[in-house]
Each structure stands twice: as C-alpha cells, then as structure tokens.
C-alpha cells in the first residue's frame, strides 16, 4: 500500500505546483495520477475481498472519475458530470458504511448533528448558485451529509475512527471546491482543499484492510 500512498503524495505536490503556476497540462498529468494512487492503495489493502471493501473501491473509482471530469475549469457540462460522479461516490461510501454496520440511534443523532452544517452550507451557497445549479448542489450537499452521518454511525457500531476522520475530511474538502466554483476563485482554495481531499481518500482506502 505504501508505494501507492507515496504516488498520491508526490502527484499531489505536482498538482499543487501545476495549479499555482496555472499549468493545465500539468494538472491533466498529476491529478489522475494522484487519484489513481488512492484507488491502487485500496486494491493493495485488499478491497476486493469483502463487500465493504468493494463498495469503498467503487466509491474511490467514482471519485477518480469525478477528479478527471473536474479538471477543465470552465466547462459546465464536465462540472455537472463530475458532481454526479462524486454524488454517486458518496452514495457508495454510505452504502459501504451501512454494510459494515451502523447503529440506527447513532445514525439519527449523527444526522441531526450534520444537519446544522448542512443548513449553514446551503445558506452560504444560496446567493452564489445560479438557478439550474441549485437542485444539483442541494442534492449533493444532502448526500454528502448523509455519508458523514453513516460514517459516524458505523464508527459507533463497529469502531475504527479513521472512517469518520476520512468522511469529515472529505466533507471539508468539498467546501473548498464549492468556494472555488461558486464564491471566490483562487489557488488558496486548492492549497487547503486538495491535501484534505487526498488525505480523506487515503484514510478511507486504508479502512478496507481492517
């Protein structure tokens, strides 16, 4: 698993450098490689051996697809396709957590807790999201919130807090994507968002081993 973690980290550094320099060709090379690293890490950790692992692997592959689709900055159809790929990825992660085991009372409490940042995120984005994008964005925020709630419920039921740490880091990284797309463009979003994102994916990939 370690060589693939290293691949992700090195490619992430190259991706950040490409974004800082405004090099789109560099991003087309570095980003797919960085994302391939977390998919390969999950495979190396034995993702295909359990139902939970296979669902996590499916989520990671969908994330890889979403990453590639989001490389073009100004292509609206590509952004929508990327949003859909990530939404399906979050559904797969949530399904994986349910398969692993969840506490229903903990799930109810967790969703009540995440509903607060959910409402705040939607209120924050509302003035910046144009009409046709409102429904996809709302659906996405809801689905990732459910994913985080499921992560909390499975940690309560079967342990391994790395699951929740990965889910929360993924959630936080998506705020950077939303800010960059709808609120304020700039490299600063990627400077903190991309490390959080790739860290989240590596954490979630590692959970298939235990």
Protein Blocks (a to p, Z undefined) as FASTA:
>chain_A
ZZmmmmmmmmmmmmmmmmmnopaklmmmmmmmmmmmmmmmmmmnopmmpmklmmmmmmmm
mmmmmmmmmmpmklmklmmmmmmmmmmmmmmmmmmmmmnopcfklmmmmmmmmmmmmmmm
mmmmmmmpcfklmmmmmmmmmmmmmmmmmmmmmmmmngpjllmmmmmmmmmmmmmmmmmm
mmogcjklmmmmmmmmmmmmmmmmmmmmZZ
